[in-house]
Amino acid sequence: MTASARTAADASKFPEEGHVGRRRSVALAVISSAQLMFLLDATIVNVALPDIQRSLRLEGSDLEWVVASYSIAFGGLLMLGGRAGDILGRRRVFMTGVAVFTVASLLGGFATEAWLLTVCRTAQGVGAAAASPAALSLIAVTFPEGPGRNRAVGWYTAVATAGGGVGLLAGGLITVHLSWRWVMFVNVPLGVTILAVGAGVLRETPRTRGAFDVLGAVTGTLAALLLCFGLIDGASGGGNWSSSAVLGALGAAAVLLPVFVLVERRSAQPLVPLRLFADRTRLGSYAVTALISTAVFGIFFFLTLFLQQVWDYSPLRTALVYLPLTCLLILGAKAGSPLLALFGTRAVVCSGLLVATTGILWLARIGDSGGYTTGMLVPTVLTYAGLGVTGVPLTLTALAKVADEDSGAASGLVNMARQIGGATGLAVLGAVAWSSGAAASDGTAAGLSTGVARGFAVAGGLTLLALCVAALTLPRKGR
């Protein structure tokens, strides 16, 4: 047999060997597109809220739950979704989650009652909570540790980071030119495409043997759901912290969390293996991720409010303002991988956080500024560019040296740190902004401007704290 014949024979025996790189690239596109869809949906509805309120004749509290129901289900079920991928198979859980999300989006677009739209938004959160940790863990098992995984996480982080800004822009365009219902319908063709392509390129992963941790799932999931509910409901409507529902939810979460830890310590197949927290570096990456999300989510929400109510921007103009900032986040995420190779994890993250803190503290003077360029553009460029480079090294650090059987749980914790951090950010910055604004004036634009500025100052303190935690816990070199 000639050499060419032997090569052809080998290729016919192992046809996938010649297409591994291309299959991995397509798989990465599928996974990243799904994560973009999940994060886009956290913001795309915001711009359409006034139209939804008029169309369905909603009360203010009902309107808040159109947004909150998705965040609560998404953030509260991430731990359960991550471990389900480890035990049931990550490809299966990912595809099921995308399917649930797609069907819920279709039904939500046809909703004619407030309760039905809220149920569909909750179902979207359930689907996202199942598929999101499975998506990140599929990257971890598809790409071996090294430059290949670094590049993959860079693309994933860049696309996922764009979700919030793309959501605002898409929401503005859809609301102006189509109907609010299309902010739900737009997920359907994207979800169907992800399912169709993913079926051919995603490989099933080995399953972790053993029984499912039922008691841990109940206590952990309830604790996370109640915590998300308490934080989001407490921050809604200008601050509702003294209500029995908020106090009861936060109190029950405070009781259930230590019970959950005790259950996990004794479980043979824990929902969240506590060994993941034994590594100081990994624990530090979770903490820094949560602190960054706490600061950024609050800034994102209140900057949008400031632009529309103080500077009188339209929803579409507000969305367009975020377009260059979203591009900065994407470019920063893409730069994170080569910078990591050159300077190491600690230097990249700490430098990025230092630049971001400078931008946020500058942004706190937005009410005293002379206008858009010096008051918003320059400080937000610093903020978004600095935060953009931190995503890749933090994600890689959280997943480094994690056994394959624990990658779903580790990925779920990364996403949960972001979601809980986001809910906490709205709660903390909301409490500062609303109370300060009310105290400053009689609820006019000047009062809101004062409150938002003080909230941004708190956000700057949070990123400074994240910088200190990163300096103490993250390694000098990439892991």
Contacts in CASP RR format, 6 or more apart in sequence:
PFRMAT RR
TARGET T0000
AUTHOR 0000-0000-0000
METHOD contacts of the structure
MODEL  1
MTASARTAADASKFPEEGHVGRRRSVALAVISSAQLMFLLDATIVNVALP
DIQRSLRLEGSDLEWVVASYSIAFGGLLMLGGRAGDILGRRRVFMTGVAV
FTVASLLGGFATEAWLLTVCRTAQGVGAAAASPAALSLIAVTFPEGPGRN
RAVGWYTAVATAGGGVGLLAGGLITVHLSWRWVMFVNVPLGVTILAVGAG
VLRETPRTRGAFDVLGAVTGTLAALLLCFGLIDGASGGGNWSSSAVLGAL
GAAAVLLPVFVLVERRSAQPLVPLRLFADRTRLGSYAVTALISTAVFGIF
FFLTLFLQQVWDYSPLRTALVYLPLTCLLILGAKAGSPLLALFGTRAVVC
SGLLVATTGILWLARIGDSGGYTTGMLVPTVLTYAGLGVTGVPLTLTALA
KVADEDSGAASGLVNMARQIGGATGLAVLGAVAWSSGAAASDGTAAGLST
GVARGFAVAGGLTLLALCVAALTLPRKGR
1 9 0 8 1.000
11 17 0 8 1.000
11 18 0 8 1.000
16 23 0 8 1.000
23 201 0 8 1.000
24 142 0 8 1.000
24 143 0 8 1.000
24 152 0 8 1.000
26 197 0 8 1.000
26 201 0 8 1.000
27 138 0 8 1.000
27 142 0 8 1.000
27 198 0 8 1.000
27 201 0 8 1.000
27 202 0 8 1.000
28 139 0 8 1.000
28 142 0 8 1.000
28 143 0 8 1.000
28 152 0 8 1.000
28 155 0 8 1.000
28 156 0 8 1.000
29 197 0 8 1.000
30 194 0 8 1.000
30 197 0 8 1.000
30 198 0 8 1.000
30 201 0 8 1.000
30 202 0 8 1.000
31 94 0 8 1.000
31 135 0 8 1.000
31 136 0 8 1.000
31 138 0 8 1.000
31 139 0 8 1.000
31 156 0 8 1.000
31 202 0 8 1.000
32 155 0 8 1.000
32 156 0 8 1.000
32 159 0 8 1.000
32 160 0 8 1.000
33 159 0 8 1.000
33 190 0 8 1.000
33 193 0 8 1.000
33 194 0 8 1.000
34 94 0 8 1.000
34 98 0 8 1.000
34 131 0 8 1.000
34 132 0 8 1.000
34 135 0 8 1.000
34 191 0 8 1.000
34 194 0 8 1.000
35 132 0 8 1.000
35 135 0 8 1.000
35 136 0 8 1.000
35 156 0 8 1.000
35 159 0 8 1.000
35 160 0 8 1.000
36 159 0 8 1.000
36 160 0 8 1.000
36 162 0 8 1.000
36 163 0 8 1.000
36 166 0 8 1.000
37 101 0 8 1.000
37 187 0 8 1.000
37 190 0 8 1.000
37 191 0 8 1.000
37 194 0 8 1.000
38 74 0 8 1.000
38 101 0 8 1.000
38 125 0 8 1.000
38 128 0 8 1.000
38 131 0 8 1.000
38 132 0 8 1.000
39 160 0 8 1.000
39 163 0 8 1.000
39 164 0 8 1.000
40 163 0 8 1.000
40 164 0 8 1.000
40 166 0 8 1.000
40 167 0 8 1.000
40 170 0 8 1.000
41 70 0 8 1.000
41 105 0 8 1.000
41 124 0 8 1.000
41 128 0 8 1.000
41 167 0 8 1.000
41 187 0 8 1.000
42 70 0 8 1.000
42 71 0 8 1.000
42 74 0 8 1.000
42 163 0 8 1.000
42 164 0 8 1.000
43 163 0 8 1.000
43 164 0 8 1.000
43 165 0 8 1.000
43 167 0 8 1.000
43 168 0 8 1.000
43 300 0 8 1.000
44 167 0 8 1.000
44 168 0 8 1.000
44 170 0 8 1.000
44 171 0 8 1.000
44 174 0 8 1.000
44 183 0 8 1.000
44 186 0 8 1.000
45 52 0 8 1.000
45 66 0 8 1.000
45 67 0 8 1.000
45 70 0 8 1.000
45 121 0 8 1.000
45 171 0 8 1.000
45 183 0 8 1.000
46 67 0 8 1.000
46 168 0 8 1.000
46 171 0 8 1.000
46 304 0 8 1.000
47 167 0 8 1.000
47 168 0 8 1.000
47 171 0 8 1.000
47 172 0 8 1.000
47 175 0 8 1.000
47 315 0 8 1.000
47 318 0 8 1.000
47 319 0 8 1.000
48 171 0 8 1.000
48 172 0 8 1.000
48 174 0 8 1.000
48 175 0 8 1.000
48 180 0 8 1.000
48 183 0 8 1.000
49 63 0 8 1.000
49 66 0 8 1.000
49 67 0 8 1.000
50 315 0 8 1.000
51 175 0 8 1.000
51 179 0 8 1.000
51 180 0 8 1.000
52 58 0 8 1.000
52 63 0 8 1.000
52 66 0 8 1.000
52 117 0 8 1.000
52 180 0 8 1.000
53 60 0 8 1.000
53 63 0 8 1.000
55 180 0 8 1.000
56 111 0 8 1.000
56 112 0 8 1.000
56 113 0 8 1.000
56 114 0 8 1.000
56 117 0 8 1.000
58 66 0 8 1.000
58 114 0 8 1.000
59 114 0 8 1.000
61 236 0 8 1.000
62 114 0 8 1.000
62 118 0 8 1.000
64 236 0 8 1.000
64 237 0 8 1.000
65 118 0 8 1.000
66 114 0 8 1.000
66 117 0 8 1.000
66 118 0 8 1.000
66 121 0 8 1.000
67 121 0 8 1.000
68 229 0 8 1.000
68 232 0 8 1.000
68 233 0 8 1.000
68 236 0 8 1.000
69 118 0 8 1.000
69 121 0 8 1.000
69 122 0 8 1.000
69 125 0 8 1.000
70 121 0 8 1.000
70 122 0 8 1.000
70 124 0 8 1.000
70 125 0 8 1.000
70 128 0 8 1.000
71 228 0 8 1.000
71 232 0 8 1.000
71 419 0 8 1.000
71 423 0 8 1.000
72 122 0 8 1.000
72 225 0 8 1.000
72 228 0 8 1.000
72 229 0 8 1.000
72 232 0 8 1.000
73 121 0 8 1.000
73 122 0 8 1.000
73 123 0 8 1.000
73 124 0 8 1.000
73 125 0 8 1.000
73 126 0 8 1.000
73 128 0 8 1.000
73 129 0 8 1.000
73 225 0 8 1.000
74 124 0 8 1.000
74 125 0 8 1.000
74 128 0 8 1.000
74 129 0 8 1.000
74 132 0 8 1.000
74 419 0 8 1.000
75 125 0 8 1.000
75 129 0 8 1.000
75 224 0 8 1.000
75 228 0 8 1.000
75 415 0 8 1.000
75 416 0 8 1.000
75 419 0 8 1.000
75 420 0 8 1.000
75 423 0 8 1.000
76 129 0 8 1.000
76 221 0 8 1.000
76 224 0 8 1.000
76 225 0 8 1.000
76 227 0 8 1.000
76 228 0 8 1.000
76 416 0 8 1.000
76 419 0 8 1.000
77 125 0 8 1.000
77 126 0 8 1.000
77 129 0 8 1.000
77 130 0 8 1.000
77 221 0 8 1.000
77 224 0 8 1.000
77 225 0 8 1.000
78 129 0 8 1.000
78 132 0 8 1.000
78 133 0 8 1.000
78 224 0 8 1.000
78 412 0 8 1.000
78 413 0 8 1.000
78 415 0 8 1.000
78 416 0 8 1.000
78 419 0 8 1.000
79 220 0 8 1.000
79 221 0 8 1.000
79 224 0 8 1.000
79 271 0 8 1.000
79 272 0 8 1.000
79 409 0 8 1.000
79 412 0 8 1.000
79 413 0 8 1.000
79 416 0 8 1.000
80 129 0 8 1.000
80 217 0 8 1.000
80 220 0 8 1.000
80 221 0 8 1.000
80 271 0 8 1.000
81 93 0 8 1.000
81 129 0 8 1.000
81 130 0 8 1.000
81 133 0 8 1.000
81 134 0 8 1.000
81 412 0 8 1.000
82 93 0 8 1.000
82 130 0 8 1.000
82 133 0 8 1.000
82 134 0 8 1.000
82 137 0 8 1.000
82 408 0 8 1.000
82 409 0 8 1.000
82 411 0 8 1.000
82 412 0 8 1.000
83 212 0 8 1.000
83 213 0 8 1.000
83 217 0 8 1.000
83 271 0 8 1.000
83 272 0 8 1.000
83 408 0 8 1.000
83 409 0 8 1.000
84 93 0 8 1.000
84 130 0 8 1.000
85 92 0 8 1.000
85 93 0 8 1.000
85 94 0 8 1.000
85 133 0 8 1.000
85 134 0 8 1.000
85 137 0 8 1.000
85 408 0 8 1.000
86 137 0 8 1.000
86 207 0 8 1.000
86 208 0 8 1.000
86 405 0 8 1.000
86 406 0 8 1.000
86 407 0 8 1.000
86 408 0 8 1.000
86 409 0 8 1.000
87 207 0 8 1.000
87 208 0 8 1.000
87 210 0 8 1.000
87 212 0 8 1.000
87 269 0 8 1.000
88 207 0 8 1.000
89 134 0 8 1.000
89 204 0 8 1.000
89 205 0 8 1.000
89 207 0 8 1.000
90 134 0 8 1.000
90 137 0 8 1.000
90 138 0 8 1.000
90 141 0 8 1.000
90 204 0 8 1.000
90 205 0 8 1.000
90 408 0 8 1.000
91 134 0 8 1.000
91 138 0 8 1.000
91 202 0 8 1.000
91 203 0 8 1.000
91 204 0 8 1.000
91 205 0 8 1.000
92 204 0 8 1.000
93 130 0 8 1.000
93 131 0 8 1.000
93 134 0 8 1.000
94 130 0 8 1.000
94 131 0 8 1.000
94 134 0 8 1.000
94 135 0 8 1.000
94 138 0 8 1.000
94 202 0 8 1.000
95 131 0 8 1.000
95 195 0 8 1.000
95 198 0 8 1.000
95 199 0 8 1.000
95 202 0 8 1.000
96 127 0 8 1.000
96 130 0 8 1.000
96 131 0 8 1.000
97 126 0 8 1.000
97 127 0 8 1.000
97 128 0 8 1.000
97 130 0 8 1.000
97 131 0 8 1.000
97 134 0 8 1.000
98 127 0 8 1.000
98 131 0 8 1.000
98 191 0 8 1.000
98 194 0 8 1.000
98 195 0 8 1.000
99 195 0 8 1.000
100 123 0 8 1.000
100 124 0 8 1.000
100 126 0 8 1.000
100 127 0 8 1.000
100 130 0 8 1.000
101 123 0 8 1.000
101 124 0 8 1.000
101 125 0 8 1.000
101 127 0 8 1.000
101 128 0 8 1.000
101 131 0 8 1.000
101 187 0 8 1.000
101 191 0 8 1.000
102 187 0 8 1.000
102 188 0 8 1.000
102 191 0 8 1.000
102 192 0 8 1.000
102 195 0 8 1.000
103 123 0 8 1.000
104 120 0 8 1.000
104 121 0 8 1.000
104 123 0 8 1.000
104 124 0 8 1.000
104 125 0 8 1.000
104 126 0 8 1.000
104 127 0 8 1.000
105 120 0 8 1.000
105 124 0 8 1.000
105 184 0 8 1.000
105 185 0 8 1.000
105 186 0 8 1.000
105 187 0 8 1.000
105 188 0 8 1.000
106 184 0 8 1.000
106 185 0 8 1.000
106 188 0 8 1.000
107 116 0 8 1.000
107 120 0 8 1.000
107 123 0 8 1.000
108 116 0 8 1.000
108 117 0 8 1.000
108 120 0 8 1.000
108 121 0 8 1.000
108 181 0 8 1.000
108 184 0 8 1.000
109 117 0 8 1.000
109 120 0 8 1.000
109 181 0 8 1.000
109 184 0 8 1.000
109 185 0 8 1.000
110 181 0 8 1.000
111 117 0 8 1.000
111 120 0 8 1.000
111 184 0 8 1.000
120 184 0 8 1.000
124 187 0 8 1.000
132 411 0 8 1.000
132 412 0 8 1.000
132 415 0 8 1.000
133 408 0 8 1.000
133 409 0 8 1.000
133 411 0 8 1.000
133 412 0 8 1.000
133 414 0 8 1.000
133 415 0 8 1.000
134 408 0 8 1.000
134 411 0 8 1.000
135 156 0 8 1.000
135 411 0 8 1.000
136 156 0 8 1.000
136 395 0 8 1.000
136 399 0 8 1.000
136 408 0 8 1.000
136 411 0 8 1.000
136 412 0 8 1.000
136 414 0 8 1.000
136 415 0 8 1.000
137 205 0 8 1.000
137 407 0 8 1.000
137 408 0 8 1.000
137 410 0 8 1.000
137 411 0 8 1.000
137 412 0 8 1.000
138 202 0 8 1.000
138 205 0 8 1.000
139 149 0 8 1.000
139 152 0 8 1.000
139 153 0 8 1.000
139 156 0 8 1.000
140 149 0 8 1.000
140 399 0 8 1.000
140 402 0 8 1.000
140 404 0 8 1.000
140 407 0 8 1.000
140 408 0 8 1.000
140 410 0 8 1.000
140 411 0 8 1.000
141 205 0 8 1.000
141 404 0 8 1.000
141 407 0 8 1.000
142 152 0 8 1.000
142 203 0 8 1.000
143 149 0 8 1.000
143 152 0 8 1.000
145 400 0 8 1.000
147 337 0 8 1.000
147 341 0 8 1.000
149 396 0 8 1.000
150 337 0 8 1.000
150 340 0 8 1.000
150 341 0 8 1.000
150 392 0 8 1.000
150 396 0 8 1.000
151 337 0 8 1.000
153 337 0 8 1.000
153 392 0 8 1.000
153 395 0 8 1.000
153 396 0 8 1.000
153 399 0 8 1.000
154 333 0 8 1.000
154 334 0 8 1.000
154 336 0 8 1.000
154 337 0 8 1.000
154 392 0 8 1.000
155 334 0 8 1.000
156 395 0 8 1.000
157 333 0 8 1.000
157 391 0 8 1.000
157 392 0 8 1.000
157 395 0 8 1.000
158 329 0 8 1.000
158 330 0 8 1.000
158 331 0 8 1.000
158 332 0 8 1.000
158 333 0 8 1.000
158 334 0 8 1.000
159 330 0 8 1.000
161 326 0 8 1.000
161 329 0 8 1.000
161 330 0 8 1.000
161 333 0 8 1.000
161 388 0 8 1.000
161 391 0 8 1.000
162 326 0 8 1.000
162 329 0 8 1.000
162 330 0 8 1.000
163 326 0 8 1.000
164 300 0 8 1.000
164 322 0 8 1.000
164 326 0 8 1.000
165 319 0 8 1.000
165 322 0 8 1.000
165 323 0 8 1.000
165 325 0 8 1.000
165 326 0 8 1.000
166 326 0 8 1.000
167 319 0 8 1.000
168 304 0 8 1.000
168 318 0 8 1.000
168 319 0 8 1.000
168 322 0 8 1.000
169 319 0 8 1.000
169 320 0 8 1.000
169 322 0 8 1.000
169 323 0 8 1.000
169 326 0 8 1.000
170 183 0 8 1.000
170 186 0 8 1.000
170 319 0 8 1.000
171 183 0 8 1.000
171 315 0 8 1.000
171 319 0 8 1.000
172 315 0 8 1.000
172 316 0 8 1.000
172 319 0 8 1.000
173 316 0 8 1.000
173 319 0 8 1.000
174 180 0 8 1.000
174 182 0 8 1.000
174 183 0 8 1.000
174 186 0 8 1.000
175 183 0 8 1.000
175 315 0 8 1.000
175 316 0 8 1.000
176 315 0 8 1.000
176 316 0 8 1.000
205 404 0 8 1.000
206 404 0 8 1.000
206 405 0 8 1.000
208 269 0 8 1.000
208 405 0 8 1.000
210 268 0 8 1.000
210 269 0 8 1.000
211 268 0 8 1.000
211 269 0 8 1.000
212 269 0 8 1.000
213 263 0 8 1.000
213 264 0 8 1.000
213 267 0 8 1.000
213 269 0 8 1.000
213 270 0 8 1.000
213 271 0 8 1.000
215 263 0 8 1.000
215 267 0 8 1.000
216 260 0 8 1.000
216 263 0 8 1.000
216 264 0 8 1.000
216 267 0 8 1.000
216 270 0 8 1.000
216 271 0 8 1.000
217 271 0 8 1.000
219 256 0 8 1.000
219 259 0 8 1.000
219 260 0 8 1.000
219 263 0 8 1.000
220 256 0 8 1.000
220 257 0 8 1.000
220 260 0 8 1.000
220 271 0 8 1.000
220 272 0 8 1.000
222 252 0 8 1.000
222 256 0 8 1.000
223 252 0 8 1.000
223 253 0 8 1.000
223 256 0 8 1.000
223 257 0 8 1.000
223 259 0 8 1.000
223 260 0 8 1.000
224 253 0 8 1.000
224 416 0 8 1.000
224 420 0 8 1.000
226 248 0 8 1.000
226 249 0 8 1.000
226 250 0 8 1.000
226 251 0 8 1.000
226 252 0 8 1.000
226 253 0 8 1.000
226 256 0 8 1.000
227 249 0 8 1.000
227 250 0 8 1.000
227 253 0 8 1.000
227 257 0 8 1.000
227 420 0 8 1.000
227 423 0 8 1.000
228 419 0 8 1.000
228 420 0 8 1.000
228 423 0 8 1.000
229 249 0 8 1.000
230 245 0 8 1.000
230 246 0 8 1.000
230 249 0 8 1.000
230 250 0 8 1.000
230 253 0 8 1.000
231 250 0 8 1.000
231 420 0 8 1.000
231 423 0 8 1.000
231 424 0 8 1.000
231 426 0 8 1.000
231 427 0 8 1.000
232 423 0 8 1.000
232 426 0 8 1.000
232 427 0 8 1.000
233 240 0 8 1.000
233 243 0 8 1.000
233 245 0 8 1.000
233 246 0 8 1.000
233 249 0 8 1.000
234 240 0 8 1.000
234 241 0 8 1.000
234 243 0 8 1.000
234 246 0 8 1.000
234 427 0 8 1.000
235 426 0 8 1.000
235 427 0 8 1.000
235 430 0 8 1.000
235 431 0 8 1.000
237 434 0 8 1.000
238 430 0 8 1.000
238 434 0 8 1.000
239 430 0 8 1.000
239 431 0 8 1.000
239 434 0 8 1.000
240 246 0 8 1.000
241 247 0 8 1.000
241 431 0 8 1.000
261 274 0 8 1.000
263 270 0 8 1.000
264 270 0 8 1.000
264 271 0 8 1.000
264 272 0 8 1.000
264 273 0 8 1.000
264 274 0 8 1.000
265 274 0 8 1.000
271 409 0 8 1.000
272 409 0 8 1.000
272 413 0 8 1.000
273 406 0 8 1.000
273 409 0 8 1.000
275 406 0 8 1.000
276 282 0 8 1.000
276 402 0 8 1.000
276 406 0 8 1.000
276 409 0 8 1.000
276 410 0 8 1.000
276 413 0 8 1.000
277 283 0 8 1.000
279 401 0 8 1.000
280 473 0 8 1.000
281 397 0 8 1.000
281 400 0 8 1.000
281 473 0 8 1.000
281 474 0 8 1.000
281 475 0 8 1.000
281 479 0 8 1.000
282 397 0 8 1.000
282 398 0 8 1.000
282 400 0 8 1.000
282 402 0 8 1.000
282 410 0 8 1.000
283 473 0 8 1.000
284 469 0 8 1.000
284 470 0 8 1.000
284 473 0 8 1.000
284 474 0 8 1.000
285 394 0 8 1.000
285 395 0 8 1.000
285 397 0 8 1.000
285 398 0 8 1.000
285 473 0 8 1.000
285 474 0 8 1.000
286 398 0 8 1.000
286 413 0 8 1.000
286 414 0 8 1.000
286 417 0 8 1.000
287 417 0 8 1.000
287 466 0 8 1.000
287 469 0 8 1.000
287 473 0 8 1.000
288 349 0 8 1.000
288 353 0 8 1.000
288 390 0 8 1.000
288 394 0 8 1.000
288 466 0 8 1.000
288 469 0 8 1.000
288 470 0 8 1.000
288 473 0 8 1.000
288 474 0 8 1.000
289 394 0 8 1.000
289 398 0 8 1.000
289 414 0 8 1.000
289 417 0 8 1.000
289 418 0 8 1.000
290 417 0 8 1.000
290 418 0 8 1.000
290 420 0 8 1.000
290 421 0 8 1.000
290 424 0 8 1.000
291 421 0 8 1.000
291 462 0 8 1.000
291 463 0 8 1.000
291 465 0 8 1.000
291 466 0 8 1.000
291 469 0 8 1.000
292 353 0 8 1.000
292 387 0 8 1.000
292 390 0 8 1.000
292 394 0 8 1.000
292 463 0 8 1.000
292 466 0 8 1.000
293 417 0 8 1.000
293 418 0 8 1.000
293 419 0 8 1.000
293 420 0 8 1.000
293 421 0 8 1.000
293 422 0 8 1.000
293 424 0 8 1.000
293 425 0 8 1.000
294 421 0 8 1.000
294 422 0 8 1.000
294 424 0 8 1.000
294 425 0 8 1.000
294 428 0 8 1.000
294 459 0 8 1.000
294 462 0 8 1.000
295 360 0 8 1.000
295 425 0 8 1.000
295 459 0 8 1.000
295 460 0 8 1.000
295 461 0 8 1.000
295 462 0 8 1.000
295 463 0 8 1.000
295 466 0 8 1.000
296 387 0 8 1.000
296 422 0 8 1.000
296 459 0 8 1.000
297 421 0 8 1.000
297 422 0 8 1.000
297 423 0 8 1.000
297 425 0 8 1.000
297 426 0 8 1.000
298 422 0 8 1.000
298 425 0 8 1.000
298 426 0 8 1.000
298 429 0 8 1.000
298 430 0 8 1.000
298 459 0 8 1.000
299 360 0 8 1.000
299 363 0 8 1.000
299 383 0 8 1.000
299 429 0 8 1.000
299 456 0 8 1.000
299 459 0 8 1.000
301 426 0 8 1.000
301 429 0 8 1.000
302 429 0 8 1.000
302 430 0 8 1.000
302 433 0 8 1.000
302 452 0 8 1.000
302 455 0 8 1.000
302 456 0 8 1.000
303 363 0 8 1.000
303 376 0 8 1.000
303 380 0 8 1.000
303 452 0 8 1.000
304 318 0 8 1.000
305 448 0 8 1.000
305 452 0 8 1.000
306 366 0 8 1.000
306 448 0 8 1.000
306 449 0 8 1.000
306 452 0 8 1.000
307 313 0 8 1.000
307 317 0 8 1.000
307 318 0 8 1.000
307 321 0 8 1.000
308 314 0 8 1.000
308 315 0 8 1.000
308 318 0 8 1.000
309 445 0 8 1.000
309 448 0 8 1.000
310 367 0 8 1.000
310 445 0 8 1.000
310 448 0 8 1.000
310 449 0 8 1.000
310 452 0 8 1.000
311 372 0 8 1.000
313 321 0 8 1.000
321 376 0 8 1.000
324 381 0 8 1.000
325 380 0 8 1.000
325 381 0 8 1.000
325 384 0 8 1.000
326 384 0 8 1.000
328 381 0 8 1.000
328 384 0 8 1.000
328 385 0 8 1.000
328 388 0 8 1.000
329 384 0 8 1.000
329 387 0 8 1.000
329 388 0 8 1.000
331 385 0 8 1.000
331 388 0 8 1.000
332 385 0 8 1.000
332 386 0 8 1.000
332 388 0 8 1.000
332 389 0 8 1.000
333 388 0 8 1.000
333 389 0 8 1.000
333 391 0 8 1.000
333 392 0 8 1.000
335 389 0 8 1.000
336 348 0 8 1.000
336 388 0 8 1.000
336 389 0 8 1.000
336 391 0 8 1.000
336 392 0 8 1.000
336 393 0 8 1.000
337 392 0 8 1.000
339 348 0 8 1.000
339 389 0 8 1.000
340 348 0 8 1.000
340 392 0 8 1.000
340 393 0 8 1.000
340 396 0 8 1.000
340 478 0 8 1.000
341 478 0 8 1.000
343 351 0 8 1.000
344 393 0 8 1.000
344 475 0 8 1.000
344 476 0 8 1.000
344 477 0 8 1.000
344 478 0 8 1.000
345 393 0 8 1.000
345 396 0 8 1.000
345 397 0 8 1.000
345 474 0 8 1.000
345 475 0 8 1.000
345 476 0 8 1.000
345 477 0 8 1.000
345 478 0 8 1.000
345 479 0 8 1.000
346 470 0 8 1.000
346 471 0 8 1.000
346 474 0 8 1.000
346 475 0 8 1.000
346 476 0 8 1.000
347 476 0 8 1.000
348 389 0 8 1.000
348 390 0 8 1.000
348 393 0 8 1.000
349 389 0 8 1.000
349 390 0 8 1.000
349 393 0 8 1.000
349 394 0 8 1.000
349 470 0 8 1.000
349 474 0 8 1.000
350 467 0 8 1.000
350 470 0 8 1.000
350 471 0 8 1.000
350 474 0 8 1.000
351 386 0 8 1.000
351 389 0 8 1.000
352 385 0 8 1.000
352 386 0 8 1.000
352 387 0 8 1.000
352 388 0 8 1.000
352 389 0 8 1.000
352 390 0 8 1.000
353 386 0 8 1.000
353 387 0 8 1.000
353 390 0 8 1.000
353 463 0 8 1.000
353 464 0 8 1.000
353 466 0 8 1.000
353 467 0 8 1.000
353 470 0 8 1.000
354 467 0 8 1.000
355 382 0 8 1.000
355 383 0 8 1.000
355 385 0 8 1.000
355 386 0 8 1.000
356 382 0 8 1.000
356 383 0 8 1.000
356 384 0 8 1.000
356 385 0 8 1.000
356 386 0 8 1.000
356 387 0 8 1.000
356 390 0 8 1.000
356 463 0 8 1.000
357 460 0 8 1.000
357 461 0 8 1.000
357 463 0 8 1.000
357 464 0 8 1.000
357 467 0 8 1.000
358 382 0 8 1.000
359 379 0 8 1.000
359 380 0 8 1.000
359 382 0 8 1.000
359 383 0 8 1.000
360 379 0 8 1.000
360 383 0 8 1.000
360 456 0 8 1.000
360 459 0 8 1.000
360 460 0 8 1.000
360 461 0 8 1.000
360 463 0 8 1.000
361 456 0 8 1.000
361 457 0 8 1.000
361 460 0 8 1.000
361 461 0 8 1.000
362 375 0 8 1.000
362 378 0 8 1.000
362 379 0 8 1.000
362 382 0 8 1.000
363 375 0 8 1.000
363 376 0 8 1.000
363 379 0 8 1.000
363 380 0 8 1.000
363 383 0 8 1.000
363 456 0 8 1.000
364 453 0 8 1.000
364 454 0 8 1.000
364 455 0 8 1.000
364 456 0 8 1.000
364 457 0 8 1.000
364 460 0 8 1.000
365 375 0 8 1.000
365 453 0 8 1.000
366 375 0 8 1.000
366 376 0 8 1.000
366 379 0 8 1.000
366 449 0 8 1.000
366 452 0 8 1.000
366 453 0 8 1.000
366 456 0 8 1.000
367 375 0 8 1.000
367 449 0 8 1.000
367 450 0 8 1.000
367 452 0 8 1.000
367 453 0 8 1.000
368 453 0 8 1.000
369 375 0 8 1.000
369 376 0 8 1.000
393 474 0 8 1.000
393 478 0 8 1.000
395 414 0 8 1.000
396 478 0 8 1.000
396 479 0 8 1.000
397 474 0 8 1.000
397 475 0 8 1.000
397 478 0 8 1.000
397 479 0 8 1.000
398 410 0 8 1.000
398 413 0 8 1.000
398 414 0 8 1.000
399 407 0 8 1.000
399 410 0 8 1.000
399 411 0 8 1.000
399 414 0 8 1.000
400 478 0 8 1.000
400 479 0 8 1.000
401 479 0 8 1.000
402 410 0 8 1.000
428 458 0 8 1.000
428 462 0 8 1.000
429 455 0 8 1.000
429 456 0 8 1.000
429 458 0 8 1.000
429 459 0 8 1.000
430 455 0 8 1.000
432 451 0 8 1.000
432 454 0 8 1.000
432 455 0 8 1.000
432 458 0 8 1.000
433 448 0 8 1.000
433 451 0 8 1.000
433 452 0 8 1.000
433 454 0 8 1.000
433 455 0 8 1.000
434 451 0 8 1.000
436 447 0 8 1.000
436 450 0 8 1.000
436 451 0 8 1.000
436 454 0 8 1.000
436 455 0 8 1.000
437 443 0 8 1.000
437 447 0 8 1.000
437 448 0 8 1.000
437 450 0 8 1.000
437 451 0 8 1.000
437 454 0 8 1.000
438 447 0 8 1.000
440 446 0 8 1.000
440 447 0 8 1.000
440 450 0 8 1.000
440 451 0 8 1.000
441 447 0 8 1.000
441 450 0 8 1.000
END
